[in-house]
Amino acid sequence: MEHNLPYDQGGRTNPINATPVDRRWHRAKTHGGWTYTKDEQGVVTWRSPTGLTCRVEPHDYRLGP
């Protein structure tokens, strides 16, 4: 889990402040200059250092694969 507001800056570990990311995306954020925002519906918008954006909507696993 990735903390939206870092833990050492007061971010809590809960569903509102956490976004599931794999190692590649964690490293892109930590070392590559990528940032993201997460809205109330859980939609994550990634922004590259050059301004490219990518919107990722959460998958509802209750609906099947």
C-alpha positions in Angstrom: 0.0 0.0 0.0 1.1 3.5 -0.8 0.2 6.3 1.6 -1.3 9.2 -0.2 -0.2 11.5 2.6 3.1 9.9 3.8 3.0 8.2 7.2 5.9 10.3 8.5 3.9 13.4 7.6 0.9 12.3 9.6 -0.8 10.1 7.1 -2.9 7.3 8.5 -3.0 3.7 7.3 -6.6 3.4 6.2 -8.6 2.9 3.0 -9.0 6.6 2.4 -5.2 7.4 2.7 -3.9 4.3 1.0 -3.7 3.3 -2.7 -2.6 -0.2 -3.8 0.4 0.1 -6.0 3.0 -2.4 -7.1 6.8 -1.9 -6.7 7.2 -0.4 -10.2 4.7 2.4 -9.5 6.0 2.9 -5.9 9.5 3.4 -7.3 8.2 5.8 -10.1 6.6 7.9 -7.4 9.5 7.7 -5.0 12.4 8.0 -7.4 11.0 9.0 -10.8 9.1 12.2 -10.1 5.7 10.8 -10.8 2.8 12.0 -8.6 -0.8 11.0 -8.2 -4.1 12.2 -6.8 -7.0 10.0 -5.6 -10.6 11.2 -5.6 -13.6 10.2 -3.4 -14.6 7.4 -5.8 -11.1 5.9 -5.6 -10.1 7.0 -9.1 -6.3 7.5 -9.3 -4.8 10.0 -11.7 -1.1 9.6 -12.2 1.0 12.5 -13.6 4.4 12.1 -15.1 7.3 14.6 -14.7 6.5 15.9 -18.2 2.8 16.4 -17.5 1.4 13.2 -19.1 -1.6 11.9 -17.1 -3.1 8.5 -16.8 -6.5 7.9 -15.1 -7.0 4.5 -13.4 -10.5 3.5 -12.2 -10.8 1.0 -9.4 -12.0 -2.5 -10.4 -15.0 -3.9 -8.6 -14.0 -7.5 -8.1 -17.5 -8.5 -7.0 -18.5 -8.3 -10.6 -16.0 -11.0 -11.6 -12.8 -10.9 -13.7 
